[in-house]
Every structure is written in C-alpha cells, then in structure tokens.
Amino acid sequence: MKQATQNDLELVRVAAERGVAEAQLIYGQMLLDGRLVERNAAAAFHWFERAAKGGNLMAVNMVGRCLDQGWGVAPSAALAEPWFRKAAERGLDWGMYNLATLLILGNGVPQDKVEALLWLRKAADLNHAKSINLLGGFYEDGWIVQKDMTVAKQHYLASADGGDFRGQFNYARMLVMEGDTTGALHWLRMVPQTATPAFVSKMKSFLSDLPWQELRSFAATLPDVQSA
C-alpha cells in the first residue's frame, strides 16, 4: 500500500467538501490522527458528523467515539451510547463492540452486562477480534456465563489469531499459567507491534514480576513509558 501524500490529502478534502461521505470519514480520521495535516479533533468531529448524516456507518461509530473519549467535544458516555447503538443495530461490528464496552463499564450509562454479552456475541460472529477477546474475559471471570477457563482460552486464541494485542496477551497469559513459557513468548513478542505504549508498559510490569527468567528477560527489552 502506497504512503499517502499531500496530493491525496487534497483529493480527500475536496471530495469531503463536495459531500462524499466516505471522503468525509477519511478526512475526519486524518484530522483526528494528525496525518498529513495538523491534528484538529474538533474539526474531525465535525466531519464525522457530516459523514454520519450522509449514512456512513463507521462515521456514526466515530461520532460515538469522539463523544465517549472527549475528542474535539466534551466527553459524554450518555451521548455516545445512542450513536454506538445506531451503528450496532445497523450491523457494524465496531458499533457493537463500543456499545458493549460502555454497557460493561457502566460509567455514564446504566451497567448491563447481559446486553453487552449479546452484542459481543453478535460482533464475534462477524469475527471482530476485540469482541472475541472480551468474550474470553466473560468466561474467565464468570460474568453472566458460567466460569470456564477452557472456553476463555479458546476465545483468547481466536482473538490473538485475529490480531488483537489484548487477545495475544491474554492467550499468552493463559499459556504462562500452564507453564508453557515458550508458547507464551511467541504471542508476547507480537503484542508491541500493535499495542498502545501504555499497554506495553503494563505488560512489562506484569512480566517483570513473574518467576520465569525468560519472561523477565523479554520484559527488559520493552520500552519504559513515563506517562500512560
């Protein structure tokens, strides 16, 4: 895939201004990420809203994300929830995942793990790796379902295979619990490729406290993060 250029930015911007919803979504994401343009979360939110009004489902989800995270707008889980729900009800896996996450946490919206489980299962049926990882957590912790470490491990493996760094870490953690540090290291080495710096920092701290020298040695190779 070729690297985006300033010419690409101009083409996307022009298409966005002409009302192309897909271009509005892309331009909003570029503004949010600060890619080829100065980061401007408020402007990104504006373009996500325009794309959402044009019927773009991912843009509907991204309006929810901005409201949930406070990107360019005051944070409000209560206002984010209907946007995630709209995306979820129209079949978007990311909308299902984000709605389920809100319902699990219950910060700003009523906590409802039963409904969250339903949405995670729907997203998992669409092979959404992050949702599959959260399903693993339900079975590991015994939320709503009966605790089942075997089923939890199966979900973590499926999530890890799908490329989710949390799934990779959780599957590795299960292998460590079984004494398979070699297998665990295979997955742990993948985590930093896509994980956030804050997550890598937490993983480093976790591994550094374990009794296995090979895991502590791997942890020593990971970068320190001063602020998560």
C-alpha positions as CSV (number, residue, x, y, z in Angstrom):
1,M,0.0,0.0,0.0
2,K,1.5,3.3,-1.1
3,Q,2.1,6.0,1.5
4,A,-0.5,8.9,1.5
5,T,0.8,12.2,0.1
6,Q,-0.3,15.8,0.3
7,N,-2.0,15.3,-3.1
8,D,-4.0,12.5,-1.6
9,L,-5.0,14.8,1.3
10,E,-6.2,17.5,-1.2
11,L,-8.2,15.0,-3.2
12,V,-9.9,13.7,0.0
13,R,-10.5,17.2,1.3
14,V,-12.2,18.3,-2.0
15,A,-14.3,15.2,-2.1
16,A,-15.3,15.7,1.5
17,E,-16.4,19.3,0.9
18,R,-18.4,18.1,-2.1
19,G,-20.4,15.8,0.2
20,V,-18.9,12.4,-0.4
21,A,-19.5,10.6,2.9
22,E,-16.6,8.2,2.6
23,A,-14.2,11.1,2.0
24,Q,-15.6,12.9,4.9
25,L,-14.9,9.9,7.2
26,I,-11.4,9.6,5.8
27,Y,-10.7,13.3,6.2
28,G,-12.1,13.3,9.7
29,Q,-9.7,10.4,10.6
30,M,-6.8,12.2,9.1
31,L,-7.6,15.3,11.2
32,L,-8.0,13.2,14.3
33,D,-4.7,11.4,13.8
34,G,-2.8,14.4,12.6
35,R,-1.9,12.5,9.4
36,L,-0.7,14.9,6.6
37,V,-2.5,17.7,8.4
38,E,-2.3,19.4,11.8
39,R,-4.3,17.4,14.4
40,N,-7.6,19.0,15.0
41,A,-10.0,16.9,16.9
42,A,-12.8,19.4,16.8
43,A,-12.7,19.6,13.0
44,A,-12.5,15.8,12.9
45,F,-15.7,15.6,15.0
46,H,-17.4,18.0,12.5
47,W,-16.5,15.8,9.5
48,F,-17.6,12.6,11.3
49,E,-20.9,14.2,12.0
50,R,-21.3,15.2,8.3
51,A,-20.4,11.7,7.1
52,A,-22.8,10.2,9.7
53,K,-25.6,12.3,8.4
54,G,-24.7,11.0,4.9
55,G,-25.3,7.5,6.1
56,N,-21.7,6.3,6.7
57,L,-21.9,3.7,9.5
58,M,-18.3,3.9,10.5
59,A,-18.8,7.7,10.8
60,V,-21.8,7.1,13.1
61,N,-19.5,4.9,15.3
62,M,-16.7,7.6,15.2
63,V,-19.2,10.3,16.4
64,G,-19.8,8.0,19.3
65,R,-16.1,7.5,19.9
66,C,-15.5,11.3,19.9
67,L,-18.2,11.8,22.5
68,D,-17.1,8.9,24.6
69,Q,-13.4,9.9,24.6
70,G,-13.8,13.6,24.5
71,W,-12.1,14.1,21.1
72,G,-13.0,17.6,20.0
73,V,-16.1,17.7,22.1
74,A,-17.0,17.4,25.8
75,P,-16.9,13.7,26.9
76,S,-20.3,12.1,27.5
77,A,-20.9,8.4,27.6
78,A,-24.6,9.1,27.7
79,L,-24.5,11.0,24.4
80,A,-22.1,8.4,22.9
81,E,-24.4,5.5,23.6
82,P,-27.2,6.2,21.1
83,W,-24.6,6.7,18.3
84,F,-22.9,3.3,19.1
85,R,-26.4,1.7,19.4
86,K,-27.4,3.0,15.9
87,A,-24.2,1.7,14.4
88,A,-24.6,-1.7,16.2
89,E,-28.3,-2.1,15.2
90,R,-27.3,-1.4,11.6
91,G,-24.8,-4.3,11.7
92,L,-21.4,-2.6,12.3
93,D,-19.1,-4.8,14.5
94,W,-17.2,-1.8,15.9
95,G,-20.5,-0.2,17.0
96,M,-21.4,-3.5,18.7
97,Y,-18.0,-3.6,20.5
98,N,-18.1,0.0,21.6
99,L,-21.7,-0.3,22.8
100,A,-20.9,-3.4,24.7
101,T,-17.8,-1.8,26.3
102,L,-20.0,1.1,27.6
103,L,-22.5,-1.3,29.0
104,I,-19.8,-3.3,30.7
105,L,-18.2,-0.3,32.4
106,G,-21.5,1.4,33.3
107,N,-19.7,4.8,33.5
108,G,-22.3,7.4,32.4
109,V,-24.8,4.8,31.3
110,P,-26.6,2.0,33.2
111,Q,-24.4,-1.1,33.5
112,D,-25.9,-4.0,31.7
113,K,-23.5,-7.0,31.2
114,V,-26.4,-9.2,29.9
115,E,-27.0,-6.9,26.9
116,A,-23.3,-6.4,26.5
117,L,-22.8,-10.1,26.2
118,L,-25.4,-10.2,23.4
119,W,-23.7,-7.5,21.4
120,L,-20.3,-9.1,21.9
121,R,-21.6,-12.4,20.6
122,K,-23.0,-10.7,17.5
123,A,-19.7,-9.0,16.9
124,A,-17.8,-12.2,17.4
125,D,-20.0,-13.8,14.8
126,L,-18.6,-11.2,12.4
127,N,-15.0,-12.2,13.5
128,H,-14.4,-9.0,15.4
129,A,-11.2,-9.9,17.3
130,K,-11.6,-7.3,20.1
131,S,-15.1,-8.5,20.9
132,I,-13.9,-12.1,20.9
133,N,-11.2,-11.2,23.5
134,L,-13.9,-9.5,25.7
135,L,-16.0,-12.7,25.4
136,G,-13.0,-14.6,26.8
137,G,-13.0,-12.3,29.7
138,F,-16.6,-13.1,30.4
139,Y,-15.8,-16.8,30.6
140,E,-12.6,-16.3,32.6
141,D,-14.4,-14.1,35.2
142,G,-17.7,-15.8,35.2
143,W,-19.7,-12.7,34.2
144,I,-23.3,-13.7,33.3
145,V,-22.0,-17.1,32.0
146,Q,-20.5,-20.0,34.0
147,K,-16.8,-19.6,34.5
148,D,-15.0,-21.8,32.0
149,M,-11.2,-21.4,31.6
150,T,-11.1,-23.7,28.6
151,V,-13.7,-21.7,26.7
152,A,-11.9,-18.5,27.8
153,K,-8.7,-19.8,26.4
154,Q,-10.3,-20.7,23.1
155,H,-11.7,-17.2,22.8
156,Y,-8.3,-15.6,23.6
157,L,-6.6,-17.8,20.9
158,A,-9.2,-16.8,18.3
159,S,-8.7,-13.1,19.2
160,A,-5.0,-13.5,19.1
161,D,-5.2,-15.1,15.7
162,G,-7.4,-12.2,14.6
163,G,-4.6,-9.7,15.5
164,D,-5.9,-8.2,18.7
165,F,-3.0,-7.3,21.0
166,R,-5.1,-7.8,24.2
167,G,-6.1,-11.2,22.9
168,Q,-2.5,-12.0,22.2
169,F,-1.5,-11.0,25.7
170,N,-4.4,-12.9,27.4
171,Y,-3.7,-16.1,25.4
172,A,0.0,-15.8,26.4
173,R,-1.1,-15.3,30.0
174,M,-3.1,-18.5,29.9
175,L,-0.1,-20.3,28.5
176,V,2.1,-19.0,31.3
177,M,-0.4,-20.3,33.8
178,E,0.0,-23.7,32.2
179,G,3.8,-23.4,32.4
180,D,4.3,-23.0,28.6
181,T,6.6,-20.0,28.6
182,T,7.9,-20.8,25.1
183,G,4.5,-20.7,23.6
184,A,3.7,-17.6,25.6
185,L,6.7,-15.7,24.3
186,H,5.6,-16.4,20.7
187,W,2.5,-14.3,21.4
188,L,4.0,-11.8,23.7
189,R,6.5,-10.7,21.0
190,M,3.6,-9.8,18.8
191,V,1.9,-7.5,21.3
192,P,4.2,-4.5,20.9
193,Q,3.6,-4.4,17.1
194,T,0.1,-3.0,17.6
195,A,-0.4,-2.3,21.3
196,T,-0.5,1.2,22.8
197,P,2.6,2.4,24.7
198,A,0.5,2.3,27.9
199,F,-0.4,-1.3,27.4
200,V,3.2,-2.3,26.6
201,S,4.2,-0.6,29.8
202,K,1.7,-2.5,31.9
203,M,2.7,-5.8,30.2
204,K,6.3,-5.0,31.0
205,S,5.5,-4.5,34.7
206,F,3.4,-7.7,34.7
207,L,6.1,-9.8,33.2
208,S,8.9,-8.4,35.3
209,D,7.3,-9.7,38.5
210,L,7.0,-13.3,37.2
211,P,9.4,-16.0,38.4
212,W,10.4,-17.2,34.9
213,Q,13.8,-15.7,33.8
214,E,12.9,-15.9,30.1
215,L,9.8,-13.7,30.6
216,R,11.7,-11.2,32.7
217,S,14.4,-11.1,30.1
218,F,11.9,-10.3,27.4
219,A,10.3,-7.7,29.7
220,A,13.7,-6.0,30.0
221,T,13.7,-5.4,26.2
222,L,10.4,-3.5,26.3
223,P,10.5,0.3,26.4
224,D,9.7,2.2,29.6
225,V,6.7,4.6,29.4
226,Q,6.8,7.5,31.7
227,S,3.2,8.5,31.3
228,A,0.4,6.2,30.3
